[in-house]
Amino acid sequence: MKSKTMILMVVAVVCGLVASYLTSQLIAAKNKKIQVLVAKKAIPQWTPIKNPDEYFEAREWAESEAPQNPIVDKKDLQDRVVLKDIAENTPVAASMLQDKSKVGLEGMLAPKTRGIAITVNAATTAGGFVQPGSHVDVVHTVRAQGTSDSKMILENVLVRAVDQQPVRPEDKASMIPATVTLELSPEQALKLCQYKESGSLTLLLRPFGDNTKLEADKGDVALNKPLVEEKKAPRRDNRFIQYISNGPSTKSVPFIQREKKWINDPDNRTDAGPSGSGEGN
């Protein structure tokens, strides 16, 4: 056998071995399983992930079919927000989620709540010590004709933002704000909209952990209740005096109406003059 033929045979064998090895590696890579987190159910966009166990579970997944940068630890899901819809049985990747603090205020609001801003100043925010994360009571004050009337309209509500700052600054104990955004239920937000246009609002700063309530006037819950009670005119009783003449003398008998009946008024609490006659006893 010629040396050239031997060389070709050796090269062919080596190439065959290399091809076989590469093929086996590709097959092994294709069949390789890794642990990933998979959506247990469909998850809509902007869903906040507070409890990862509710939405995700760990499964083995073919590495070749897994997304880029898959999330494998549930701790990496905590306090994240879903940026786009995630279908059921879909592995979750880092690109599908965003840190809650970077999404905006809407990512921080609790479900079924609303954010509403009110105009404030240093005097109405406890000297500027009302900060994001503070809990406050809201007092409404109406001033008219030299008098004022104040009432508690909301209690123990969460301050979500001060101006455009949704996070309490680490280097400032206080700040002079122009607006404060409160987290309220839709009913509370509607109530606050009614009151904030008819007087001034003051925020009372609560201590940490103070969940007590002063039981503000429950009548305030009625959104169509007038803000200022109309003063009723004093009641005027129907009265008359009957004059009885007997010869040269005249006797006056005062009467007052009570429950549709005329009764004698011995105290004579009337300044009315003769107004006709009535039935006396």
PEUR-V112220 format. One record per pair of residues at least 6 apart in sequence whose ideal C-beta (glycine too) atoms are under 6 Angstrom apart, sorted by the first residue. I is the first residue (numbers start at 1). J is the second residue. D is the distance in Angstrom with one decimal. If there is no record, write none. Layout:
BEGIN
{{I & J & D} {I & J & D}}
END
This chain:
BEGIN
{{30 & 64 & 5.2} {32 & 63 & 4.6} {33 & 60 & 4.3} {34 & 63 & 4.8} {35 & 58 & 5.7} {35 & 72 & 5.6} {36 & 61 & 4.5} {36 & 66 & 5.6} {36 & 70 & 4.5} {36 & 72 & 5.9} {36 & 91 & 4.5} {37 & 56 & 4.4} {37 & 58 & 5.9} {37 & 71 & 5.2} {37 & 92 & 5.2} {38 & 59 & 4.7} {38 & 91 & 5.3} {39 & 86 & 4.9} {39 & 88 & 5.7} {39 & 90 & 5.0} {40 & 57 & 5.4} {41 & 88 & 5.3} {42 & 87 & 5.8} {42 & 88 & 5.0} {43 & 55 & 5.6} {43 & 82 & 5.3} {43 & 86 & 4.3} {44 & 85 & 5.9} {45 & 82 & 5.8} {45 & 84 & 5.5} {45 & 85 & 5.2} {47 & 82 & 4.6} {48 & 81 & 5.3} {49 & 77 & 5.0} {49 & 80 & 4.8} {52 & 74 & 4.2} {52 & 77 & 4.1} {61 & 91 & 5.7} {66 & 91 & 5.6} {67 & 91 & 5.5} {67 & 93 & 3.9} {69 & 93 & 5.5} {69 & 94 & 4.5} {70 & 91 & 5.3} {70 & 93 & 5.4} {71 & 92 & 5.1} {79 & 100 & 4.7} {80 & 97 & 4.1} {81 & 98 & 5.2} {81 & 100 & 5.3} {81 & 103 & 4.8} {81 & 107 & 4.7} {83 & 96 & 6.0} {83 & 98 & 5.2} {86 & 96 & 6.0} {100 & 107 & 5.1} {105 & 115 & 5.8} {105 & 161 & 5.8} {105 & 166 & 5.3} {109 & 115 & 5.6} {109 & 183 & 5.9} {113 & 183 & 5.1} {114 & 184 & 5.8} {114 & 186 & 5.7} {114 & 189 & 4.6} {115 & 160 & 5.7} {115 & 181 & 5.1} {116 & 182 & 5.7} {116 & 184 & 5.9} {116 & 189 & 4.8} {117 & 179 & 4.6} {117 & 181 & 4.6} {118 & 180 & 5.9} {118 & 196 & 5.7} {118 & 201 & 5.6} {119 & 179 & 5.9} {120 & 177 & 5.6} {120 & 180 & 5.0} {122 & 128 & 4.9} {122 & 176 & 4.9} {124 & 202 & 4.7} {125 & 177 & 6.0} {125 & 203 & 5.3} {126 & 205 & 4.0} {128 & 174 & 4.0} {128 & 175 & 5.4} {128 & 176 & 4.8} {129 & 174 & 4.7} {129 & 205 & 5.9} {130 & 159 & 5.9} {130 & 203 & 5.4} {130 & 205 & 5.6} {131 & 168 & 4.8} {132 & 159 & 5.9} {132 & 161 & 5.6} {132 & 162 & 5.6} {132 & 166 & 5.6} {132 & 167 & 5.7} {132 & 168 & 4.9} {133 & 168 & 5.2} {134 & 159 & 4.5} {135 & 156 & 5.4} {135 & 158 & 5.9} {135 & 206 & 4.5} {136 & 203 & 4.2} {136 & 204 & 5.9} {136 & 205 & 5.9} {137 & 152 & 6.0} {137 & 155 & 4.9} {137 & 204 & 4.2} {138 & 153 & 5.5} {138 & 154 & 4.0} {138 & 201 & 5.9} {139 & 150 & 5.5} {139 & 152 & 5.7} {139 & 202 & 4.6} {140 & 151 & 5.8} {140 & 153 & 4.8} {140 & 195 & 4.6} {140 & 199 & 5.4} {140 & 201 & 6.0} {141 & 148 & 5.7} {141 & 150 & 4.4} {141 & 199 & 5.3} {141 & 200 & 5.0} {142 & 149 & 5.0} {142 & 199 & 4.2} {152 & 216 & 3.7} {153 & 195 & 5.6} {153 & 220 & 5.4} {154 & 188 & 6.0} {155 & 213 & 5.2} {157 & 182 & 5.2} {158 & 183 & 4.4} {159 & 180 & 5.9} {160 & 181 & 4.9} {160 & 183 & 4.7} {161 & 181 & 4.1} {162 & 177 & 4.6} {162 & 180 & 5.6} {163 & 177 & 5.2} {163 & 178 & 5.9} {163 & 179 & 5.8} {191 & 223 & 5.9} {198 & 227 & 5.0} {237 & 256 & 5.6} {238 & 257 & 4.0} {239 & 256 & 5.0} {239 & 270 & 4.1} {239 & 272 & 5.5} {240 & 255 & 5.6} {240 & 275 & 4.4} {240 & 278 & 5.8} {241 & 252 & 5.2} {241 & 254 & 5.0} {242 & 253 & 4.7} {242 & 277 & 5.5} {242 & 278 & 5.3} {242 & 280 & 5.4} {243 & 250 & 5.7} {243 & 252 & 5.4} {243 & 274 & 5.8} {244 & 251 & 4.6} {253 & 280 & 5.2} {254 & 265 & 4.3} {254 & 268 & 4.5} {254 & 270 & 5.9} {255 & 262 & 4.8} {255 & 265 & 6.0} {255 & 278 & 5.6} {256 & 265 & 4.1} {262 & 278 & 5.9}}
END
